[in-house]
Amino acid sequence: MSKSQHTAILGAGVIGASWASLFLASGRSVAVYDPSPKAETTVRQYIDNAWPVLEQLGLTTQGTSGGDPDNISFHNNAAAAVEGTGFVQESVPERIEIKHALYRDIESALPADAVIASSASGLTLSEMQAGWKNPKALVLGHPFNPPHLIPLVEVMGNEKTTAGVVEKAEAFYKAVGKVTIRVNKEVPGHVANRLQAAVWREAIHMVSTGVASVEDVDTAMWAGPGLRWSVMGPTMLFHLGAGEGGLDEFCKRYSDSFNRWWDDLGELHLDPAIATELIRGVVAEADGVSAAELGAKRDAMLAAVLTATGKLR
């Protein structure tokens, strides 16, 4: 198999295992590094669970020879895992000292033309680059969980990134069925996490001030704007919300209302007392259904939405 078809996954937690499933489905080989002695067992189990959905979505037939869930190897040495790879997805825990130690271990073994992308959601690219002698090949490649189903990847490089590497990463992600956006300016949380953080802050505010229960706030989201947001973004949807007048007319009609709502949005921090209230609410909402069962239900519904909307690519 050519170098362009051989990939590595560094870190075999939930995110790494999901990436591995997707890369395998695309017809690529995958070398997995994780120091845990349980890594192979947990990753293989994850792939077994993910494969039927990947087949349903047609992702296992995208490669020239089709995907093979057994085209995978496991390593307890990170440098060995990246040898001969064309693309590396790093998903180790989000502690900067762990990432920097990993980068020191692999930098000399990484092929000269390989791209390494970090799944980091809380750390910035510049923070991670400090762990390299030359971070020319490192980009941000932040997915949404689970990566084998949610199309989005946020991609970012900067002045320390070699020209063309960001484009190469974007092309790779597109080839495995992803949708990418370009992050042009470094901010904590990138783009999509900041959007969902803003929504969750107001959801928590409404629960903590007695406006509605955890379950009803969740229902308001999935039965209301969440359905629309699964097919178009908020600005385009509001463009459609005023008929032929488009966004110009929408802003004329509703600016006063939105300004009033924004002025009334809550300011809060997620402290132990609020966390306890939310946990109590979500336990009631789950009504005894296990996290594994809820996860399976989520994945089945995501697959159905992706199939129905054609938003896979």
C-alpha positions as CSV (number, residue, x, y, z in Angstrom):
1,M,0.0,0.0,0.0
2,S,1.3,3.5,-0.9
3,K,2.3,6.0,1.7
4,S,-0.7,8.1,0.9
5,Q,-2.9,5.2,1.8
6,H,-1.2,4.4,5.1
7,T,-2.2,6.4,8.2
8,A,-1.5,6.5,11.9
9,I,-3.7,7.2,14.9
10,L,-1.9,8.5,18.0
11,G,-4.1,8.0,21.0
12,A,-6.7,5.2,21.1
13,G,-9.5,6.8,23.2
14,V,-13.0,7.3,21.9
15,I,-11.9,10.0,19.3
16,G,-8.9,8.0,18.1
17,A,-10.9,4.8,17.8
18,S,-13.6,6.6,15.8
19,W,-11.0,8.1,13.5
20,A,-9.5,4.7,13.0
21,S,-12.9,3.3,12.0
22,L,-13.3,6.0,9.4
23,F,-9.8,5.7,7.9
24,L,-10.2,1.9,7.6
25,A,-13.6,2.3,6.0
26,S,-12.0,4.5,3.3
27,G,-9.7,1.7,2.3
28,R,-6.6,2.9,4.1
29,S,-4.4,1.0,6.5
30,V,-4.1,2.3,10.1
31,A,-1.3,2.0,12.6
32,V,-2.5,2.8,16.1
33,Y,-0.3,4.0,19.0
34,D,-1.5,4.0,22.6
35,P,0.4,2.9,25.7
36,S,-2.6,1.3,27.3
37,P,-2.5,-2.6,27.3
38,K,-6.2,-2.5,26.6
39,A,-6.0,-0.3,23.5
40,E,-6.2,-3.1,20.9
41,T,-9.2,-4.7,22.6
42,T,-11.1,-1.4,23.0
43,V,-10.3,-0.2,19.5
44,R,-11.3,-3.4,17.8
45,Q,-14.6,-3.4,19.7
46,Y,-15.3,0.2,18.7
47,I,-14.6,-0.7,15.0
48,D,-16.9,-3.7,15.2
49,N,-19.7,-1.5,16.6
50,A,-19.1,1.3,14.1
51,W,-18.7,-0.8,11.0
52,P,-22.5,-1.5,10.3
53,V,-23.3,2.2,10.3
54,L,-20.3,3.0,8.1
55,E,-21.6,0.3,5.7
56,Q,-25.1,1.8,5.8
57,L,-23.7,5.2,4.8
58,G,-21.7,3.7,2.0
59,L,-18.3,4.8,3.5
60,T,-16.8,1.3,3.3
61,T,-16.9,1.3,-0.5
62,Q,-15.2,4.6,-1.1
63,G,-11.7,3.3,-1.4
64,T,-10.3,1.6,-4.6
65,S,-10.5,-1.8,-2.9
66,G,-13.1,-1.1,-0.2
67,G,-12.6,-0.8,3.5
68,D,-11.1,-3.6,5.6
69,P,-11.6,-3.4,9.4
70,D,-8.7,-5.8,9.9
71,N,-6.2,-3.6,8.0
72,I,-4.9,-2.3,11.3
73,S,-1.8,-2.7,13.5
74,F,-1.1,-1.7,17.1
75,H,2.1,-0.2,18.5
76,N,3.3,0.7,22.0
77,N,6.0,3.0,20.4
78,A,4.8,6.2,18.8
79,A,7.8,6.6,16.5
80,A,7.3,3.1,15.1
81,A,3.6,3.9,14.5
82,V,4.3,6.9,12.2
83,E,6.9,5.3,10.1
84,G,5.9,5.2,6.4
85,T,2.7,7.2,6.9
86,G,1.2,9.9,4.8
87,F,-1.2,11.2,7.3
88,V,-1.2,11.1,11.1
89,Q,-4.2,12.0,13.3
90,E,-3.1,12.8,16.9
91,S,-5.8,12.4,19.6
92,V,-3.9,12.0,22.8
93,P,-5.2,13.5,26.0
94,E,-5.5,17.3,26.1
95,R,-2.6,18.0,28.4
96,I,0.1,20.1,26.8
97,E,2.9,18.2,28.4
98,I,1.6,14.9,27.0
99,K,1.3,16.3,23.5
100,H,4.8,17.9,23.6
101,A,6.3,14.6,24.9
102,L,4.6,12.7,22.0
103,Y,5.8,15.2,19.4
104,R,9.4,14.9,20.7
105,D,9.1,11.1,20.3
106,I,7.9,11.2,16.7
107,E,9.4,14.2,15.1
108,S,12.6,12.5,13.8
109,A,10.5,9.4,12.6
110,L,7.8,11.3,10.8
111,P,8.2,11.1,7.0
112,A,9.2,14.3,5.4
113,D,6.1,14.7,3.4
114,A,3.6,13.5,6.0
115,V,0.9,15.7,7.5
116,I,0.1,15.5,11.2
117,A,-3.2,16.8,12.4
118,S,-4.3,17.3,16.0
119,S,-7.8,16.6,17.2
120,A,-7.4,19.1,20.0
121,S,-10.5,21.0,21.0
122,G,-9.2,23.0,24.0
123,L,-5.6,23.7,23.1
124,T,-4.5,26.1,20.4
125,L,-2.2,25.3,17.5
126,S,0.5,27.7,18.7
127,E,0.5,26.0,22.1
128,M,1.0,22.6,20.5
129,Q,3.6,23.9,18.0
130,A,5.9,24.8,21.0
131,G,6.6,21.0,21.3
132,W,8.3,20.8,18.0
133,K,11.7,21.8,16.7
134,N,10.0,22.5,13.4
135,P,6.2,22.4,13.4
136,K,6.0,22.7,9.6
137,A,3.7,19.6,9.2
138,L,1.4,20.2,12.2
139,V,-2.1,21.5,11.6
140,L,-5.3,21.6,13.6
141,G,-7.7,18.9,12.5
142,H,-10.5,19.2,15.1
143,P,-13.5,16.8,14.6
144,F,-16.8,16.6,16.3
145,N,-17.6,13.4,18.2
146,P,-18.0,10.8,16.9
147,P,-15.6,11.6,14.0
148,H,-16.7,8.6,11.9
149,L,-20.2,10.1,11.7
150,I,-20.2,13.8,12.1
151,P,-18.8,15.3,8.9
152,L,-17.2,18.5,10.3
153,V,-13.4,19.0,10.7
154,E,-12.0,22.4,11.6
155,V,-8.6,22.9,9.9
156,M,-6.0,25.5,10.7
157,G,-2.4,26.3,10.0
158,N,-0.4,29.5,10.6
159,E,2.8,31.2,9.6
160,K,4.8,28.2,10.9
161,T,3.0,25.8,8.7
162,T,4.6,24.9,5.4
163,A,2.7,26.2,2.4
164,G,0.3,23.6,1.0
165,V,0.1,21.5,4.2
166,V,-3.4,22.9,5.2
167,E,-4.7,22.2,1.7
168,K,-3.2,18.7,1.8
169,A,-5.0,18.0,5.1
170,E,-8.3,19.3,3.7
171,A,-7.9,17.1,0.6
172,F,-7.3,14.1,2.8
173,Y,-10.3,14.8,5.0
174,K,-12.5,15.2,1.9
175,A,-11.2,11.9,0.5
176,V,-12.4,10.1,3.7
177,G,-15.9,11.7,3.6
178,K,-15.4,14.8,5.8
179,V,-16.6,18.4,5.4
180,T,-13.9,21.0,6.4
181,I,-14.0,24.6,7.4
182,R,-10.9,26.8,7.6
183,V,-10.2,28.5,10.9
184,N,-8.4,31.8,10.0
185,K,-7.8,33.2,13.5
186,E,-6.7,31.4,16.6
187,V,-9.3,31.5,19.4
188,P,-10.0,29.1,22.3
189,G,-12.4,26.5,21.2
190,H,-12.1,27.2,17.5
191,V,-15.5,27.7,15.8
192,A,-18.1,25.0,16.4
193,N,-17.2,24.5,20.1
194,R,-17.8,28.2,20.7
195,L,-21.1,28.0,19.0
196,Q,-22.3,25.1,21.1
197,A,-20.8,26.6,24.2
198,A,-22.9,29.8,23.6
199,V,-26.1,27.7,23.2
200,W,-25.4,25.5,26.2
201,R,-24.7,28.6,28.4
202,E,-28.2,29.9,27.7
203,A,-29.7,26.4,28.1
204,I,-28.1,26.2,31.6
205,H,-29.2,29.7,32.4
206,M,-32.8,28.9,31.7
207,V,-32.6,25.7,33.8
208,S,-30.9,27.4,36.7
209,T,-33.4,30.3,36.7
210,G,-36.4,28.0,36.5
211,V,-37.6,28.8,33.0
212,A,-37.7,25.1,32.0
213,S,-36.4,21.7,33.0
214,V,-33.3,20.1,31.5
215,E,-35.4,17.7,29.5
216,D,-37.7,20.4,28.1
217,V,-34.7,22.6,27.2
218,D,-33.2,19.6,25.4
219,T,-36.5,18.9,23.7
220,A,-36.8,22.6,22.6
221,M,-33.5,22.2,20.8
222,W,-33.9,18.9,19.0
223,A,-37.6,19.4,18.1
224,G,-37.0,23.0,17.1
225,P,-33.9,24.8,15.8
226,G,-31.8,21.7,15.9
227,L,-33.7,20.2,13.0
228,R,-33.2,23.3,10.9
229,W,-29.5,23.6,11.9
230,S,-29.0,20.0,10.6
231,V,-29.5,21.2,7.1
232,M,-28.5,24.9,7.1
233,G,-26.6,27.3,9.3
234,P,-28.4,30.1,11.3
235,T,-27.6,33.0,9.1
236,M,-28.8,31.3,5.9
237,L,-31.9,30.1,7.7
238,F,-32.7,33.7,8.8
239,H,-32.1,34.8,5.3
240,L,-34.9,32.5,4.3
241,G,-37.0,33.6,7.3
242,A,-38.3,36.9,5.7
243,G,-39.3,35.6,2.3
244,E,-38.1,37.5,-0.8
245,G,-36.6,40.3,1.3
246,G,-33.9,37.9,2.6
247,L,-31.6,38.8,5.4
248,D,-31.9,42.5,4.8
249,E,-35.6,42.4,5.5
250,F,-35.1,40.0,8.4
251,C,-32.7,42.4,10.1
252,K,-35.1,45.3,9.6
253,R,-38.0,43.3,11.1
254,Y,-36.3,41.5,14.0
255,S,-33.2,43.6,15.1
256,D,-35.1,45.0,18.1
257,S,-36.3,41.6,19.2
258,F,-32.8,40.0,18.9
259,N,-31.2,42.9,20.7
260,R,-33.7,42.5,23.6
261,W,-33.0,38.8,23.8
262,W,-29.2,39.2,23.7
263,D,-29.4,41.8,26.4
264,D,-31.3,39.3,28.6
265,L,-29.0,36.3,28.0
266,G,-27.5,34.8,31.1
267,E,-23.9,35.3,32.4
268,L,-22.7,32.3,34.4
269,H,-20.0,29.8,35.1
270,L,-20.4,26.1,35.4
271,D,-19.9,25.6,39.1
272,P,-20.5,22.4,41.2
273,A,-24.0,23.5,42.3
274,I,-25.1,24.0,38.7
275,A,-23.4,20.8,37.6
276,T,-25.4,18.9,40.2
277,E,-28.6,20.4,39.0
278,L,-27.9,19.5,35.4
279,I,-26.8,15.9,36.3
280,R,-30.0,15.4,38.2
281,G,-32.0,16.7,35.2
282,V,-30.2,14.6,32.6
283,V,-30.5,11.4,34.8
284,A,-34.3,12.0,34.9
285,E,-34.3,12.6,31.1
286,A,-32.4,9.4,30.4
287,D,-35.0,7.5,32.5
288,G,-32.8,4.5,33.2
289,V,-31.4,4.0,29.7
290,S,-27.7,3.4,29.7
291,A,-25.1,5.6,28.1
292,A,-24.2,2.8,25.7
293,E,-27.9,2.5,24.6
294,L,-28.2,6.3,24.3
295,G,-25.0,6.4,22.2
296,A,-26.3,3.7,19.9
297,K,-29.5,5.5,19.5
298,R,-27.6,8.7,18.7
299,D,-25.5,7.1,16.1
300,A,-28.5,5.4,14.4
301,M,-30.4,8.7,14.2
302,L,-27.3,10.5,13.0
303,A,-26.9,8.0,10.2
304,A,-30.5,8.4,9.3
305,V,-30.2,12.2,9.2
306,L,-27.0,12.1,7.1
307,T,-28.7,9.7,4.6
308,A,-31.8,11.7,4.4
309,T,-30.2,15.1,4.0
310,G,-27.3,14.0,1.7
311,K,-24.9,16.0,4.1
312,L,-22.3,13.2,4.2
313,R,-20.0,15.1,1.8
